[in-house]
């Protein structure tokens, strides 16, 4: 796959997201890092010579706007990697009742 000169958006500035963004930048891609405003996204993007766009993946209209901003900054989009997400640990059903539906909905969103 030809990476050199391609526009890449990576969702998440830590863990797998950071590793992916680093590998793409090392291969010559123009990288935009999308993550929470409170994340290390700005610093990671600066290290890679890329751009940072604050994004909350649970805010669907905001995510669309963030992606549009990233594409405009990159000039094009050829690669998209989403490593953003969250999880919770808990029993589906306890003696007190079923798992909290709002917590489940946040994970799915």
SEZA-15488 format. One line per 2 residues: number of its first residue (from 1); their letters; for each residue x, y, z of N, C-alpha, C, CB. Coordinates in steps of 0.1 Angstrom, whole numbers. Each point is the difference from the previous one (the first is absolute). Last residue first. Glycine has a CB too. Example, Ala and Ser with C-alpha at 12.3 -4.5 7.8 and 13.67 -1.06 7.14 Angstrom:
2
2 = sa = 128,-22,71,9,11,0,-8,11,8,12,-6,-22 ~ -9,-51,21,-9,12,0,9,12,0,-19,-12,12
//
This chain:
109
109 = xx = -222,40,219,2,13,-7,14,3,-2,-21,8,10 ~ 10,-46,16,-3,-2,-14,2,13,-8,-17,-18,7
107 = xx = 24,21,39,10,-9,-6,-3,-2,-15,3,-11,23 ~ -35,35,3,12,8,-2,11,-8,-7,-6,13,21
105 = xx = -34,-35,-9,-2,8,-12,12,9,-2,-24,0,5 ~ 23,-27,33,2,-8,-12,-1,8,-12,-10,-19,12
103 = xx = 1,40,29,14,-3,-1,3,-9,-13,2,1,26 ~ -47,9,-16,7,12,-4,15,-2,-1,-17,14,11
101 = xx = -11,-49,6,-1,2,-14,7,12,-5,-22,-11,1 ~ 33,-22,41,-5,14,-3,0,2,-15,9,8,22
99 = xx = -16,-58,-2,11,10,-2,-6,13,-4,15,-19,-8 ~ -48,-13,35,8,0,-12,11,11,0,-20,-10,-12
97 = xx = 2,-7,60,-6,2,-13,9,0,-11,-17,13,12 ~ 25,-25,35,-6,13,1,-7,4,-13,17,7,16
95 = xx = 9,-46,-12,-12,-2,9,-8,13,1,12,-17,13 ~ 15,13,-57,4,-3,14,-13,-2,8,22,13,-2
93 = xx = -3,-11,-53,-11,-2,9,5,-3,14,-15,-7,-19 ~ 46,17,-15,-12,4,-8,-12,0,10,10,-10,-21
91 = xx = 40,20,39,-9,-11,-4,-12,5,-7,7,-13,20 ~ 41,37,-23,-11,-1,9,-9,-12,-5,0,24,6
89 = xx = 40,14,-23,0,-14,5,-12,-1,10,25,-3,-4 ~ -12,36,-42,-3,-1,15,0,-15,3,-14,22,0
87 = xx = 35,14,-42,-7,-12,5,-3,1,15,11,-14,-19 ~ 4,44,-30,0,-2,14,-7,-13,4,1,25,4
85 = xx = 24,6,-49,-10,-8,6,1,-2,15,-2,-11,-22 ~ 31,24,-28,-7,6,11,-11,-9,5,5,23,-9
83 = xx = 25,-28,-29,3,-8,12,-6,6,12,21,-7,-11 ~ -23,11,-46,-6,3,12,3,-10,11,-19,10,-13
81 = xx = 36,10,-38,2,-10,10,-7,4,13,22,-8,-11 ~ -15,20,-46,-8,3,12,2,-12,10,-17,15,-13
79 = xx = 37,7,-38,1,-10,11,-7,5,12,22,-8,-9 ~ -20,34,-30,1,-13,-7,0,-11,11,14,11,-18
77 = xx = -26,45,8,0,-11,10,1,-13,-8,-14,14,16 ~ 28,43,-22,-7,-12,-5,0,-10,11,7,5,-24
75 = xx = 8,39,33,-1,1,-14,-7,-11,-7,20,13,0 ~ -9,-1,49,8,-10,-8,0,2,-15,-4,-16,18
73 = xx = -24,43,11,14,2,4,10,-9,-8,-8,7,23 ~ -39,-13,-28,4,13,-6,15,3,3,-24,8,3
71 = xx = 5,-46,16,2,-2,-14,4,13,-7,-17,-18,1 ~ 7,19,45,12,-7,-2,3,-2,-15,-4,-12,22
69 = xx = -37,32,-9,11,9,3,14,-7,-3,-14,12,18 ~ -26,-37,-21,1,9,-11,12,10,2,-25,-1,-2
67 = xx = 16,-29,37,5,-7,-12,1,9,-12,-10,-21,8 ~ -10,38,31,14,-2,2,7,-7,-12,-5,-2,25
65 = xx = -42,7,-25,7,13,-2,15,-1,2,-21,12,7 ~ -6,-50,1,0,3,-14,7,13,-3,-22,-12,-2
63 = xx = 17,0,47,10,-9,-7,0,3,-15,-4,-17,18 ~ -29,39,8,14,6,3,11,-9,-7,-9,9,22
61 = xx = -36,-24,-24,2,12,-9,14,6,2,-25,5,1 ~ 15,-43,27,0,-3,-14,2,13,-9,-14,-20,6
59 = xx = 30,6,43,-8,12,-5,1,-2,-15,6,16,20 ~ 18,-46,6,-14,-2,4,-9,12,-4,7,-14,19
57 = xx = 41,13,-26,-7,-10,-9,-14,-3,4,22,-9,-4 ~ 10,53,9,-7,-9,10,-8,-10,-9,-1,17,20
55 = xx = 45,19,-30,-11,-8,-4,-5,-9,11,8,1,-23 ~ 32,39,4,-8,-5,11,-13,-7,-4,10,18,14
53 = xx = 36,-13,-42,-13,5,0,-7,-7,12,-1,4,-26 ~ 54,5,4,-9,-6,10,-13,7,-1,19,-5,16
51 = xx = 26,-6,-50,-9,9,5,-9,-7,11,0,13,-22 ~ 54,-23,5,-14,-1,-5,-9,11,6,3,-24,-3
49 = xx = 45,9,10,-2,10,-10,-14,0,-6,24,-3,-5 ~ -7,-23,43,0,-6,-13,-1,9,-11,-11,-18,11
47 = xx = 11,33,34,12,-9,-1,1,-6,-14,-2,-5,25 ~ -37,30,-14,12,9,-2,12,-8,-2,-11,18,14
45 = xx = -28,-41,-3,-1,5,-14,12,9,-3,-25,-1,1 ~ 20,-15,43,3,-11,-9,1,5,-14,-11,-16,16
43 = xx = -3,47,17,14,-3,1,4,-11,-10,0,7,25 ~ -45,3,-21,7,11,-6,15,-2,0,-18,15,7
41 = xx = -11,-48,14,-1,1,-15,8,11,-6,-22,-9,2 ~ 13,-9,45,13,4,-5,1,1,-15,10,-12,19
39 = xx = -57,20,9,10,-10,-2,13,5,-4,-18,-14,-8 ~ -25,38,16,8,-2,12,11,-11,-2,-19,7,14
37 = xx = -14,3,-48,8,12,3,10,-1,11,-19,13,-9 ~ 3,-57,-18,-6,9,9,10,12,2,-12,-18,12
35 = xx = 19,-5,-58,-1,-5,14,-7,10,9,20,-15,-3 ~ 5,4,-49,-13,4,6,-1,-6,13,-11,3,-23
33 = xx = 52,9,-15,-4,-8,11,-13,6,6,24,-6,5 ~ 3,5,-55,-9,7,9,-4,-9,11,-8,15,-18
31 = xx = 50,-15,-22,-9,-6,10,-7,10,8,16,-18,2 ~ 12,4,-50,-4,12,7,-11,-5,10,6,16,-20
29 = xx = 33,-50,0,-14,5,0,-1,14,7,-8,-24,-1 ~ 49,-6,-4,-2,11,-9,-15,5,-1,19,-8,-12
27 = xx = 3,-27,41,-1,-5,-14,-4,11,-10,-7,-22,9 ~ 10,30,38,13,-5,-4,0,-5,-14,4,-6,24
25 = xx = -45,19,-5,8,12,-3,14,-4,-4,-13,13,17 ~ -16,-47,-5,-5,6,-12,9,12,-4,-23,-7,5
23 = xx = 31,-15,36,4,-8,-11,-4,6,-13,-3,-20,14 ~ -11,41,25,14,1,-1,5,-8,-12,2,3,25
21 = xx = -48,-5,-14,4,13,-5,15,1,-2,-20,10,12 ~ 5,-49,9,-4,1,-14,3,13,-7,-18,-16,6
19 = xx = 26,11,41,9,-9,-8,-3,0,-15,2,-14,20 ~ -31,37,9,13,7,0,9,-8,-9,-4,11,23
17 = xx = -37,-31,-14,-2,12,-9,14,7,-2,-24,2,8 ~ 21,-38,23,0,-5,-14,-1,12,-10,-10,-22,7
15 = xx = 20,40,39,-1,-14,-3,1,-3,-15,-13,-3,20 ~ -2,51,-12,7,-8,9,0,-15,-5,-4,16,20
13 = xx = -20,22,-39,14,5,1,8,-9,9,-8,23,-5 ~ -39,-25,-29,5,-3,13,15,3,0,-17,-18,4
11 = xx = -8,12,-49,-8,3,12,7,-6,12,-21,1,-14 ~ 39,15,-36,1,-10,10,-8,5,12,22,-8,-9
9 = xx = -14,18,-48,-7,4,13,1,-11,9,-16,16,-12 ~ 44,0,-35,-5,-10,9,-6,6,12,18,-16,-8
7 = xx = 1,24,-47,-6,6,12,-6,-10,9,-4,21,-13 ~ 48,-26,-23,-15,-2,2,-4,7,13,1,-23,-11
5 = xx = 45,19,-7,-8,11,-5,-15,-1,2,18,3,-16 ~ 10,-47,21,7,13,-3,-10,10,-6,22,-12,-3
3 = xx = -32,-35,9,-3,8,11,5,15,-2,0,-20,16 ~ -12,-29,-44,7,13,-1,-5,9,11,4,-3,-25
1 = x = -4,-53,23,-8,12,0,9,12,0,-19,-12,12
//
